[in-house]
């Protein structure tokens, strides 16, 4: 069972992701948060295997929360789920410890497979970003 947390300030996104991911027999949604501080609290309390993290949230943004989670809870893998395709966001997310950077418009089946790969330890970058990202390494 892959234990998943979701952090996004958009209620609709949280509900859609939760509903879809719950339908997968090997996934368990352990909690949702609407800001970065809530994401840290979720990880502290439930120790998910993977957290899907939005970038732009109130209280604390996703990059700040990702950095703290990666420093304090190394067993939890952070995957950024964003609508931003800026190379600096991707680079910064990976440098602070995120193991995934995905677009919010990712097809549902791709998202589930990507979560499984992240859980197994693979770095996952959204198609179209890999060239931008590899040119900055």
N, C-alpha and C positions, 0 to 999 in steps of 0.2 A: 504494500500500500504506500502510495506517495502522498504525503501530507502537504497540503498547499494552503498558503495564505494569500490574500489579495489586498493590495493597498491602492486605492484610487479615490479621488474626491468626487467622482461622478457616480451617483447612486445607480443609474441605469447600467453603466459598465460593470459595476460590482455585481449587480443582479444577473446580468447576462452571463458573465464569466462563471459565477457560482452555479447557475442553473446548468450550463453546458458541462462544466467540469465534473459536477456531481454525477452526471450520467455515465461517466467512465468508471468501470468496475474497479480499477486500480488506483483511483484518486479519492482523497478525502479532503474536503474543505474544512480547515480547522478554525478559520476566522477571517473576517474582513475588517479593514480600517479605512477611514476617510482622510487620513493625513499621515505624515511621516512619523510623528510621535506615536500615534496609534499603531503604526506598523512595527515600531520597535517594541512596544508593549506586547503586541501579538506574538512576536518571535520569542520574547522573553518568557511569556506564559506557556505557549504551545509548542515551541521548537519545531516549526514546520521544516520539511525537507527543502521546499522551494517556496519563495515568495515572489509574486508578480507585483512589480512596483511601478507606479506612475511617476513621472518626473515632476509635474507641476501640481502641488497640493498645498493647502494652507498649513499654518503652524510650522511645518518643517517640510522642505521639498524632498523629492525622492532620492536625489543624489546624496544629500546630507544623511538621510535615513539609511541609505545603502552603505555608506562609509561606516557608520556606527554598527550596523548589523554585521558587516563583514569583519570588523575588528573584534566585536564581542561574542558573536555567535557563528563561528567559522563552519559549523555543521550545516547551516542554512545557506542554500544557494539563492542568490538574488538574480532575477531576470527583470530587466527594465522593459516595460510595455508602454510604448509612447507613440505619439503621432509626429514627433520631431525626427528629422533625418540629418540633423547637424553633426558633422564629423567631430566637433569638439565635445558634444554630449556623449557620443559613443566612446571616444577615447577616454574621457574622464570617468565614465561609468566602469569601463574595463580596468582602468588603472586603480580605482578604489576597491575593486573586488567583485563587481558584477560578472556573472558568467553567461549572461545573455542580454541582447538588445534586440527587441522585437517591435514591430509596428502593430498598433491597435487594430488595423484592418487585416491582420493575418487570418487566413481561413481557419475555421475551427479545428478541422482535422490536423492541419499543420501545427497548430498551437499544442494540441495534445501530444503529438509526436515530439515536438521540440521540448516540452516539459519533461518527457521521459528521457530524452538525450541529456538535458541539463542535469537531471537527477543522477544519471550514470556518470557525470563528470565531464561532459563535452561542452566546450564553449560554443554558443550559438549566436550568430549575428544575422540580422534580417538580410534577405537577398537585396542587392542594390547598395548595401552599405559595406559589404565585404571588400570591394575594391577600394573605396574611400578609406576604410579602416586599415587595410594592409599597406596602403601607401604611406601611412603615418608611423608604421612600426620601424 
